[in-house]
Amino acid sequence: MLMLFSALFFVLSMNIASAEEAILPTVDETDTTALTITPSIYEGAITQGETTSQIFELRNNSHVPLPIKCYTRNFDANGEEGGVSIPEEEDSKRFSPRSWIEVVSADFVIQPQTIRQITVNFHPPKDLPPGGYYAILFAEPLLPESFIGDSSLKIGGRLGSLFFLISPGDTSEKGKITSADFPRYIFSSTPPELKIHFQNEGNVHLRPSGKIVVTNLITKKSRDFEVPEFTVLPGKVRQSKVLLSNLRWPGYYRGELELKYGKEQTRAGASANFWYLPWPAIFVIIVMALIAVLAISRKARGRIIRAVCVIIRNKEK
């Protein structure tokens, strides 16, 4: 215990600048639970030339004081799977969110079992163009990653809150479905998965969501599948996957996709017909048919064969 308090005293007395400069206290990690920040996603409007503020809450659920370093970074979409790209280098562009977002009292120590409020000020320039701006507030504990709770956004030993900021004016909410991958033939032992690609053609982020109606064109029975909401940044293409889990039997199907997005709930759709041929179900049908054939008497099989021969001869005439 004496060593623990000595290490903590040293950490609290130093000027916290970076994780490499900090002396980490020796603590029993099983005696701690988590460090969390709320909200993990902040979405709001900003006004050019006006300063606004937002308060975030950082909770220390552990039993030791934790040194914290706060800062902001820009972020962008990385790939179609929902990845995030966070450049660490300095960004000198005047319209860059990192240049006009300020964290008040960025370095501090949060005491155990307490909540610390983090104030973030937004100072957008007067001539900031309309559209979406995207940044992330990081609260980095200068301690092992195990202090970060699963309920928070974790990126490389840091936890953060994503900023989705809208600068008003000539904003455009425009998007389209670039593809809905309904294969013509699906041979599989598992339910088919539909891959949807949605492109954001506007200058603000979109959150499309909707449903897929799959109709068996033989039995005329339909099933609905939800497309959960997903975020697409301006100029990006995002992929969403939907498992058609209730399809079990072979058949000829029609899939109809409908998405809604934006304040006006604009609709985008796509459709296609496809064969679903799950080989386990086909195997069961073949086995049952063979059993049925073997179960009938030899005399009945002979009558069936003769009847088939008569039909064939009549067609040949």
N, C-alpha and C positions, 0 to 999 in steps of 0.2 A: 504493500500500500504506500509506503514512503517513496518508493521509486515512481509510482504512478503520479502522486501529487507533485513531485519534483519535476517530472516531465511536463505535466499540465501547466505548471507555473511558468516554465520556460516558453511554452507555446503562446500563452496569453500575453507575455511581456514583449514578444517580438513584433515587428512590423510585417504583417502578412502580405506577401507579394506574389508568391507562386508556390505550387505544390513542391517543387524541388528545394525551396528554401526552408520549408517547414520541418520541424522535428516532430515526428509522429508519436503521440503518447502510446504507451503500452496498455491496451485494454483487453478485457475478456469479451470477444465479439459475441459470445453466446449470451451475454448479459445485456445486449442491445437489440433493438427491433428494427427501426427504420428512420429515415429522414425523408420527408415528403413535402411537396410544394403544391399549392392550389391557387387558382385553377391551373390545370396542366395545359389548357388551350384557352387563349383569350382572343376574342373576336370583337372588334369595335371600329367605329368611324373616327377619323381624325380630321381636323380642319386646318387648312393651309394657313400658316402664320399665327396659329393659336396654340398655347401650351395646355395640355391636358395630362392628368395623372391617373394611374391605376395602382391599386395596392394588391400585393400577393402575400400569401401566408406560408411561411416555412415552419414546419413542425419538427422538433427534435424529440423523438420517442425513446432515445437512448438514455443512459444513466451517466453520461459524461458530457462536459462542454465540448462543442465542436467548432473549430475555426472554419469560416465560410468565406469564399471569394465569389462575388457576383459580377457578371459582365454579360454583354449581348453580342450576338453574332447574327449575320444574315443567314437565311437558309433557302434552299431551292430543292425542287424535286429531282431525284436521281433514279432514272430508269422508270419502267412502267409498273413496278411491283409496289410502289409506295415508299421507296427509300428516300432519305433526306441527305442532301449534300450541304455541308457546313464549312465554308472556307475560313481558315484560321488567320490568314494574312490580313494586314491592315487594308481597309477600303477607303480611299480618299475621295470617292465620288460624292458630290454634294447631296444628291438625292438618295444615297444609300441609307437605309433605315439605321444602320449602325452609327451614322454620323449625326443623327438627330434624336436618338433614344438615349436617355440618361438614367442610370441607376443611382439613387440617392444612398449615401453611406454604404458603398458597395462591399467593404470588408468589415467583418464583425465576428464575434463569437456568440453562438446561441447556446443558452444554458440548457441543461437536461430537463426533459419533460415540460418544455415551454414552446410557445409560438412566437415567432419573430415576424413582424410585418416588413415587407420590402416595397418601397415606393419607387415606381418607374414613371419618369416624366417623358412625354412625347413633345418634341419641338419641331414640327414639320415646317420646311421653308414656305414662304409666301407663294412661290412659283412652283410648288411641288405638283407635277402632272397628276391628273386623275388616274385612278386604278388601284390595284392591290399591291401591298408591300408586306414582306414576310421576314420575320426575325425570330430569334429565340432568346429568352432570358435563361442564363445558366446560373445555378447556385452550386458551386463546386466545393464539396467538403474536402478539406486537406487531410483526409483519412481514407482508409480502404473503402472500395466500392460496396462492401457488404452493408454499409450504413444507409444505403438508398433503398427505399421501400419499393415493392413491386407495383404499387398503385401509381407511381410517378413515371414520367418519361425519363428513361435512362439512356445516356449516350456516352460511352467510353468513360465510366466512372463519374459522370456528372448527371445532375438531374435538371430538368428545365421546363419551361412553359413556352409553347409556341404562340407567336403573335400573328394574327391574320388581320391586317389593318387596311381600311379602305379610305382612300382619298377621294372626296366627292367631286362631281363634275360629269364629264362625258365618259361615263363608265359603260362597258359593254358586257352583257351576259349572253354569250353565244357559244354553242357547242354542238357536237354531232357524234353519232356512233360511227366510228370508222370501220368496225367489223364486229360481227357476232358469230363466233365460230361454231355453227351447227354442221358437223360433218355429215355427208350424204349417207354414209354407212357407219354404224357404230358396232363393232364386234368387241365385246368386253365382258369380263366377269364382275365388273363393278358398275355402279350407276354412272351415266355420262356426266361430264363437267362442261359447262358452257363458259367460254372465255369472251368477255366483252371488252372492247377497246373504245374508250371515249376520249375525244379530243376537245380541249378548251381553246376556242378561237377568239375569246374576248380578252379583256385586260383586268379582270378580277377573278378570284377563285370560284369554282362551282362545286356543288355537292349533289350530284345526280343520285337518284334512287328510283326504284320501281318494282316491276314484277315480270315474270315470264309465265305465259299461259301455254301449256303443252297439251295438245289434243290428239288422242288416238283416232286417226281417220277411219279406222275400221269399226271400233266400238262407239265412237263419238263421245267418249268420256274425256273430261279435261281435269288438269291439275294446275294449281298456281304455285309458283316458287318466288319467294321474295328476293329482290336485289338490294342488299343493304346499302346505305348511304356511304359514298366514298368521296374523297376530296381530290379535285384536279386543279392544279395551279395554272395560271395563264400561259398559253403557248405550249402546254404539255399534253401528252397522251398517257392515260392511266388505264391499267387493266384491272378488271374485277372478275372473279371466278364464282360461279354459282353451280353447286352440285344438285343435279336433278335426281334426288335421292329416292323418290317414290316410283320411279319407273322400274318395273321388274320383269315384264313380259315382252316378248317380241311383238313388233308392230310397226306400222307406218304412221309417223307422227308429224304434226305441224307445231313448230315453236314460234310464238309471237312475243317479242320483247318490247316493252314500253318503259322508257325512263322519263322522269320529270326533273327539272333543274331550274334554279334561279328564283327570284322573287315572283315572277309571273308564272312559275310552274310550267315553263315551256316543255313541250313533249318532243321526244325523239324515239323512233321505233325502227324495228327490223324484224324480219320473219324468214323462215325457211322450212322446207319439208325434209325429213330424214327417216331412214330405217334404223330402228334399234334392234339389234340381234344379239342378245346376251347368250353366250354359248352354254352356261349352266342350265338356263331355262329351256333352250333348244334341245339339250341332251335329255332333260326330263321328258319333254314331249315325245322324242323319238323312242325312248325306253317304254313309255306308256303305250305308244302305238304298237310297238313290237309285242308287248304283253297282250294287248287286245287281239292282235292277229293270231298269236299262238293259242289264245284262250278259246277261240271258236273251233268248232269241230272240223274234221277233215272234209266231211260232206259239205258243210257250209262254205269252206274255202274253195271247194271244187265248183260250187254254184257261182261264187263270186268271180272266179277265174273265167268260167264259161260266159258269164254275162259281159265281162270286159271284152272278151274276144268277139262277141256278137256286135258290141258297140263299135269296135274298131273296124270290123268287116263292113258294117253299114256305112261308116264314114268313107271307106275306100271306094264304095260304089257311087 
